[in-house]
Structure formats: structure tokens, C-alpha cells
Amino acid sequence: MSVEERLRVPIGSAPDWSTYPDARRILVVAHTVTTLTRLLDVLPLFDSDPRIQLVFTRARTSNFREGVTEFLHDIGAVVAPWEQAMEEEFDLAIAASYGDDLHLINAPLVVFSHGAGFNKLGKTENGKRKAETVFGLGPATNTVVLGCCRW
């Protein structure tokens, strides 16, 4: 199946066919091979609960997306096209980059850093970067700042 083919299950008509009526759907947003590799580090946390269904999507705008489609195929991922993923509702979305239009995702969003030592100061509403908007490793406190956000 290509990353452009629309899915019928586990999204689309899936709720009518689900073995688990209370299944939770998590959207995994793959921007690059690097970010996908990072997300694969955290996905085993969901393995023990058969009610959790993972759906992957490939971000459209990354300049470094070469190899993502092949990687998703190699790991046997269920992949929804970006446009379909934006139309569906998910219980959670996870990413390891702020790229693309993450604000269009219909789900609470968790953004992980995509590597040890990766730090970035986020832009505030006025466009200036400040230490209070950092994600990754906080520079002043050496504490981990989870990349959770609300759009």
C-alpha cells in the first residue's frame, strides 16, 4: 500500500468493524527518518495494550523526508495519507518535530525531541525566542522539558 492510498481501517469505517469498541487511536507523524527512528523508541510503551491502534502518516513539507516512505513500508506500518490523517480524529498524536501543519491534527499532541542534546527555543507570539519556550533539555535547570503543546 502506498502512503497516498486512503485507509479504510483502522480509521475511516473502522469503528463499526473494531474488535475493541473502546480502542484508542494514536497518530504517529513521521517527518524524517531521524524523527521516525526517535518515535520508534517510544512506541513499545503502547505494545501491552491491544486496544491501542497506531496509524502513521508522513509529513508533507520536510526537506529531509527522503527514505521515510520506504522505512514505513519496511516496518509494516499502517500509513494514512496526510490529508486523510488531518480529516480524522485521534486520541493522541505524537511527533518528533514541529514541522508541517501539526496544528491541523485533530488530537492532543505530544512532541518529543528527536535526539539527545537537541534543544530549540520556540518562538513566542511576538516572534522572539525566549528560554521559557524551550523544549528538549532546559538550559538553565538541566531538567527535561517534555514537548507537550496545545495549538
TISE-566666 format. One record per residue: x, y, z of N, C-alpha, C, O in turn. Coordinates in steps of 0.02 Angstrom, whole numbers, plus 50000, padded with zeros to 5 digits. Layout:
<recs>
XYZXYZXYZXYZ;...
</recs>
This chain:
<recs>
500424994150000500005000050000500445006250000500935006550038;500285011149959500685017249956500465021950011499925021150040;500885026950025500705031750077500175036650052499935040850090;499975036049989499455040449962498775037149961498265040549951;498735030549971498095027049971497725028250036498005027650090;497085030050030496675031250090496535024650125496435019450094;496545024850192496415018950232495675018150246495305023050253;495445011950250494765010450273494775008050345494295009150381;495315004850365495405002750434496125004050454496555003550410;496295005650514495875006450573495535013250579495245014750630;495565017350526495185023550526494695023350468494685018350431;494305028250460493785028050409493185024350438492875026650486;493005018650409492425014650433492595010350493492165006650516;493185010750518493435006050568493015005450631492944999750655;492725010650660492365009650723491815004350717491665000950766;491515003650659490994998650650491274991550648490904986750661;491914990850633492204984250625492694982350680492974976850679;492794986650728493314985650778493154979950826492594979250850;493654975850840493594970550890493524973650959493184971051003;493864979350969493844982951032493454989351022493714994150994;492824989551045492424995551033492705001851067492555007451046;493105000951119493395006751153494125007851134494515010751172;494315005451074495005006051051495205013451047494795017751032;495835014651061496115021451057496585021650997496965017050984;496555027150961496965027850901497485033250912497335038750934;498105031450896498665036050903498955037350834499115032650797;499025043650817499325045650753500065046950765500255050950809;500495043650727501215044450731501435048350669501355045950612;501695054350679501875058750623502625058050608503045059750649;502775055450549503475054350528503685060050482503435060650426;504145064150505504405069650464505025067350424505085068850364;505475063850458506105061650428506265054750455505945052450502;506775051550427506995045150453507235046050526507115041750568;507575051550540507815052850607507235053450657507265050550711;506725057350640506165058050686505775051550693505535049950748;505705047850639505365041450643505745036550688505445032950727;506395036450682506815032150725506705034050798506655029550840;506685040450813506565042650882505885040350907505825038050963;505375041050866504705038950886504665031450897504295029050940;505045027650858505055020350868505345018550936505225013050961;505735023050966505985021851034505435021951086505485018451136;504915025851075504385026551125503775022151110503365020951155;503695019751049503105015751032503025009351072502465007151082;503565006051094503475000051135503065001251199502804996451228;503005007451220502585008951279501855007051267501485005951315;501655006651205500955005151189500834997751173500264995651164;501364993751170501314986751148500864982451192500544977851167;500844983851256500484979351302499734980251300499374976251331;499484985251267498764986451266498484985351195498594989551151;498134979851184497884978351117497334983151093497154983151034;497084987351138496574992251118496874998351084496505002451057;497534998951085497855004651054498035002950982498374997950969;497805007050936497955006150865498385011950842498205017750850;498955010250813499415015350787499285016450713499235011750674;499245022750694499185024650624499745029650610499815034550647;500125028450559500685032850541500465037350484500035035550444;500755043150481500685047550423501355050750409501755051850455;501465052350347502095055550327501965062950316501535064850277;502345067050352502275074350344502465076150272502875072850240;502165081450247502245083250177502835087850162503115087450108;503025092050209503455097650191504185097150213504565101750199;504385091850245505075091450267505555091150207505435087550159;506095094850211506605094650159507015088250163507395086650117;506945084550218507355078550230506925072250234507085067650271;506385071950196505925066250201506135060250159505785055150159;506685060850124506945055250083507015049050127507335049250180;506735043450105506795037150140506245035650190506205029950214;505825040550206505285039450255504785034350230504585029850267;504575034950167504075030350139504335023150142503965018650161;504955022150122505245015450122505305012750193505175006850205;505505017050240505575014950310504895012750338504855007650371;504375016650325503705014850348503495008150318503195003950353;503645007050256503485000650224503874994950256503594989650270;504514996050269504944990850298504724988750367504804982950386;504434993350406504224991550474503494989050475503234987450528;503184988750417502494986250413501984991050443501464988850469;502114997450440501675002450469501025003150430501015002450369;500485004450467499855006250436499895013750424499945017750471;499885015750360500025022750343499415025950311499125023450262;499215031650339498675035650309498985041650274499465044550299;498725043450216498965049550184498855055550230498385055650270;499295060450225499255066450268498545069450266498275071150319;498255070250208497605073350202497075069450240496655072550274;497085062950236496595058850273496725059350348496255059750387;497355059250368497515059750439497255066350468497065066650526;497255071650428497005078150452496245078250458495975082350495;495905073850421495175073650423494915069450481494355070550504;495315064750505495105060150557495225062950627495615067650635;494895060050677495025061750747495425056150778495295050250766;495925057950818496345053150853496325054750927496175060350947;496485049750967496505050751039497155053951061497195057151114;497675053251020498325056151035498715056450969498625052250926;499135061450963499615061850907500305062850936500385066650984;500795059450907501485060450930501925062150870501825059550815;502405066350882502875068450830503545069750864503595070050925;504065070350823504725072050849505005078050810505615078750803;504555082150786504735088350751504125092750750503555090350749;504235099250750503675103950745503515105650673503095110050661;503835102550625503725104150555503025102450531502645098950564;502855105050473502215104150438501645107350477501775111450522;501045105750461500455108950490500185104750548499615102350545;500575103950600500355099850657499725102650689499345098850720;499605109050683499015112050713498365109550680497825110650707;498415106250623497825103650589497615096750616497075094350599;498035093650656497885087050682497325087550734497345091750779;496825083150728496265082950775496415078150832496135072650836;496875080250876497075076050933497525080050979497835084850957;497545078151043498075080951086498745078951056498825073451030;499235083451060499875082351026500445082251077500495086651120;500875077251071501495076951109502075077151059502095073151012;502535081751069503115082351025503735080651066503905084151114;504075075351046504695073151079505285076551044505255078250985;505835077351081506445079551048506685073751005506545067951022;507035075150951507225069650907507955067850914508265065650865;508225068750973508905066450984509195069151049508975074351073;509675065751076510005068051137510345074651122510695075351072;510255079351166510575085751158510235090351109510475095951097;509675088251081509315092651035508915097651076508475095751114;509075103851068508725109251103508515114551053508865115651003;507965117551066507745122851021507325127651061506905125551101;507425134051051506995138951083506415140351036506505142050978;505805139451063505215140651022505085148051016505275152051059;504745149950963504565156950953503925158550992503455154550993;503925164151024503325166451059502865169951009503025170350950;502305172351033501825175450988502115181550953501905183150897;502585185050985502875190850953503465189050908503795193450880;503605182550902504125180150857504825179850886505295177750851;504915181950948505575181750980505665175251018505185172551046;506265172851019506415166551054506595168151126506985172751140;506325164151172506465165151243506595158351275506345153251252;506975158351329507145152151364506525148751392506525142551399;506005152451408505395149351436505035144851386504605140851406;505185145551322504825141651272505245135951244505095133351190;505765133951280506205128751257505875121851261505445120751304;506055117351217505895110351226506535106551215506995108951181;506565100551244507195096851244507485097151314507125096051363;508115098651320508435099251386508455106651404508755110651369;508135108351460508115115351482508815117851497509175114651536;509025123551469509705125951477509885128151548510445127151569;509415131051584509575133751650509555128551705509945128851752;509105123751700508985119151755509245112151742509245108051788;509445110651681509645103851662509095098851676509235093051693;508475100951670507915096351677507615095251609507645099451564;507315089451601506995087851538506325091551534505935091451581;506205094651479505575098151466505215094151413505435093651356;504645091151432504265087351383503975092051332503745097551348;503975089951270503735094151216502995093851206502765092951150;502615094551258501885094651251501665101551232501955106551254;501155101951192500925108551172500185108251157499905102951145;499875114051158499185114751135499175119951081499515125051087;498805118751029498775123650974498195128150984498085132650943;
</recs>
